[in-house]
Amino acid sequence: MNNQAGTINNSREFEQKITLAITGASGSAYALRLLECLVAANYQVFLLCSSAARVVFDTEVGLKLPSSPDAASQFFTEKFNAKPEQIVVFGKEQWFSPVASGSAAPKTMVVCPCSTGTLAAISQGMSDNLIERAADVVIKERGQLILVPRETPFSTIHLQNMLSLSQIGVTIMPAAPGFYHQPESINDLIDFMVGRLLDHLNIAQSIMPRWGYQAFPSDKNKMS
Ligand SMILES: Cc1cc2nc3c(=O)[nH]c(=O)nc-3n(C[C@H](O)[C@H](O)[C@H](O)COP(=O)(O)O)c2cc1C
């Protein structure tokens, strides 16, 4: 697996590579569902979890994520029945991991959920930990960066940070599920957000009904 520096084998077995960062905003269930869908779509996921994200995982879904990157990789691999090296977790200072350099980083990164702290750091190019550095790399390489901030209300500082990132091409998708599809469960709300994320990632999905089309109940909870 992943050694202490963070270097890994370059596998061609997967459809695509993507970086998923999970930070300490509320909404860890979105991240888990997104990760599940990315695995189902045969993506290789380079996964970065902040320390605060671990606290939120425990608080919101009772998930105790191991702190070592290798143990966390194994945990998620077993949880989602992923292939070997399909989910690779990197620690916050593994500067030799692929996500830390434009020469190797996936062109696509999602921060879900995105805390206002990480939002601020990314908007200022801080690069003080691997999540911030990976986002900075995707921005400088002009790749696709999607942030899913969650806070309410948003302060002027949060809004200014979102605006400055949006102006340079970052997609801001606040965790704000709609209700027009008549959700019956929390899972329906989660799938609304994750479905929209998958749309932006160009990954075929049928976990949410589409506006203007009939919903087919048998399609629910099915990844296409
Ligand atoms: C249970 C819990 C829920 C939180 N919810 C939010 C939230 O919705 N939005 C937010 O910006 N911060 C939230 N925080 C605070 C962040 O976790 C905190 O600012 C942290 O420093 C963010 O660090 P990170 O960006 O490295 O993950 C929450 C913290 C906890 C423990």
The ligand as a Gaussian input file, in Angstrom:
#p B3LYP/6-31G(d) Opt

LIG

0 1
 C      -19.856000      18.168000      14.790000
 C      -19.227000      19.367000      14.122000
 C      -19.901000      20.009000      13.118000
 C      -19.339000      21.113000      12.467000
 N      -20.029000      21.698000      11.450000
 C      -19.438000      22.671000      10.728000
 C      -20.105000      23.196000       9.576000
 O      -21.210000      22.792000       9.206000
 N      -19.438000      24.113000       8.831000
 C      -18.178000      24.562000       9.157000
 O      -17.621000      25.362000       8.415000
 N      -17.536000      24.097000      10.264000
 C      -18.132000      23.170000      11.058000
 N      -17.488000      22.654000      12.163000
 C      -16.225000      23.285000      12.597000
 C      -15.010000      22.771000      11.824000
 O      -14.882000      21.383000      11.998000
 C      -13.762000      23.495000      12.326000
 O      -13.799000      24.862000      11.943000
 C      -12.463000      22.861000      11.838000
 O      -11.372000      23.645000      12.262000
 C      -12.419000      22.707000      10.333000
 O      -11.168000      22.133000      10.011000
 P      -10.887000      21.495000       8.579000
 O      -11.238000      22.535000       7.570000
 O       -9.435000      21.203000       8.621000
 O      -11.707000      20.276000       8.477000
 C      -18.057000      21.581000      12.856000
 C      -17.376000      20.900000      13.870000
 C      -17.943000      19.826000      14.502000
 C      -17.177000      19.120000      15.590000

